[in-house]
Amino acid sequence: MDLSVHPDHRGRGYAHRLLNHVTSEMARLGMKRFCGETRAANAVMRKVFEDCGYRLNRIEEGYFENPPGSACKYVLEIA
């Protein structure tokens, strides 16, 4: 699944709310482990993941091709 906010609506907390809602709904269905990724250069989305409780699991160099870039892989585990 992709999560994005239209540029005209960024900076209003929608990404936080969307990610928290999706995580909550999936947890309600019994899921306990959630993974997400974003470009290493996307500082805003990295902060969203971290603010929502996800931890940086690893960085994969050269993950993206067009344009080239590394990926930050995040994980959230619910006990």
Contact map, one row per residue, 1 for C-alpha under 8 A:
1110000000000000000000000000000000000000000000000000000000000000000000000000000
1111000000000000000000000000000000000000000000000000000000000000000000000000000
1111100000000010011000000000000000000000000000000000000000000000000000000000000
0111110000000010000000000000000000000000000000000000000000000000000000000000000
0011111011000110000000000000000000000000000000000000000000000000000000000000000
0001111111000000000000000000000000000000000000000000000000000000000000000000000
0000111111000000000000000000000000000000000000000000000000000000000000000000000
0000011111000000000000000000000000000000000000000000000000000000000000000000000
0000111111110100000000000000000000000000000000000000000000000000000000000000000
0000111111111100000000000000000000000000000000000000000000000000000000000000000
0000000011111100000000000000000000000000000000000000000000000000000000000000000
0000000011111100000000000000000000000000000000000000000000000000000000000000000
0000000001111111100000000000000000000000000000000000000000000000000000000000000
0000100011111111110000000000000000000000000000000000000000000000000000000000000
0011100000001111111000000000000000000000000000010000000000000000000000000000000
0000000000001111111100000000000000000000000000011011000000000000000000000000000
0000000000001111111110000000000000000000000000000000000000000000000000000000000
0010000000000111111111000000000000000000000000000000000000000000000000000000000
0010000000000011111111100000000000000000000000000001000000000000000000000000000
0000000000000001111111110000000000000000000000000001000000000000000000000000000
0000000000000000111111111000000000000000000000000000000000000000000000000000000
0000000000000000011111111100000000000000000000000000000000000000000000000000000
0000000000000000001111111110000001000000000000000000000000000000000000000000000
0000000000000000000111111111000000000000000000000000000000000000000000000000000
0000000000000000000011111111100000000000000000000000000000000000000000000000000
0000000000000000000001111111111000000000000000000000000000000000000000000000000
0000000000000000000000111111111100000000000000000000000000000000000000000000000
0000000000000000000000011111111000000000000000000000000000000000000000000000000
0000000000000000000000001111111000000000000000000000000000000000000000000000000
0000000000000000000000000111111100000000000000000000000000000000000000000000000
0000000000000000000000000111111111000000000000000000000000000000000000000000000
0000000000000000000000000010011111000000000000000000000000000000000000000000111
0000000000000000000000000000001111100000000000000000000000000000000000000011110
0000000000000000000000100000001111110000000000000000000000000000000000000011100
0000000000000000000000000000000011111000000000000000000000000000000000001111000
0000000000000000000000000000000001111100000000001000000000000000000000001110000
0000000000000000000000000000000000111110000000000000000000000000000000111100000
0000000000000000000000000000000000011111010011000000000000000000000000111000000
0000000000000000000000000000000000001111110000000000000000000001000011110000000
0000000000000000000000000000000000000111111001000000000000100000000011110000000
0000000000000000000000000000000000000011111000000000000000000000000011000000000
0000000000000000000000000000000000000111111111000000000000000000000000000000000
0000000000000000000000000000000000000001111111100000000000000000000000000000000
0000000000000000000000000000000000000000011111110000000000000000000000000000000
0000000000000000000000000000000000000100011111111000000000000000000000000000000
0000000000000000000000000000000000000101011111111100000000000000000000010000000
0000000000000000000000000000000000000000001111111110000000000000000000000000000
0000000000000011000000000000000000000000000111111111000000000000000000000000000
0000000000000001000000000000000000010000000011111111111000000000000000000100000
0000000000000000000000000000000000000000000001111111111100000000000000000000000
0000000000000001000000000000000000000000000000111111110000000000000000000000000
0000000000000001001100000000000000000000000000011111110000000000000000000000000
0000000000000000000000000000000000000000000000001111111000000000000000000001000
0000000000000000000000000000000000000000000000001111111100000000000000000111000
0000000000000000000000000000000000000000000000001100111110000000000000000111000
0000000000000000000000000000000000000000000000000100011111100000000000011110000
0000000000000000000000000000000000000000000000000000001111100000000000011110000
0000000000000000000000000000000000000000000000000000000111110000000000011100000
0000000000000000000000000000000000000001000000000000000111111000000001111000000
0000000000000000000000000000000000000000000000000000000001111110000001111000000
0000000000000000000000000000000000000000000000000000000000111110000011100000000
0000000000000000000000000000000000000000000000000000000000011111100111100000000
0000000000000000000000000000000000000000000000000000000000011111100111100000000
0000000000000000000000000000000000000010000000000000000000000111111111100000000
0000000000000000000000000000000000000000000000000000000000000111111110000000000
0000000000000000000000000000000000000000000000000000000000000001111100000000000
0000000000000000000000000000000000000000000000000000000000000001111110000000000
0000000000000000000000000000000000000000000000000000000000000111111111000000000
0000000000000000000000000000000000000011100000000000000000001111101111100000000
0000000000000000000000000000000000000011100000000000000000111111000111110000000
0000000000000000000000000000000000001111000000000000000000111111000011111000000
0000000000000000000000000000000000001111000001000000000111110000000001111100000
0000000000000000000000000000000000111100000000000000000111110000000000111110000
0000000000000000000000000000000000111000000000001000011111000000000000011111000
0000000000000000000000000000000011110000000000000000011110000000000000001111100
0000000000000000000000000000000011100000000000000000111000000000000000000111110
0000000000000000000000000000000111000000000000000000000000000000000000000011111
0000000000000000000000000000000110000000000000000000000000000000000000000001111
0000000000000000000000000000000100000000000000000000000000000000000000000000111
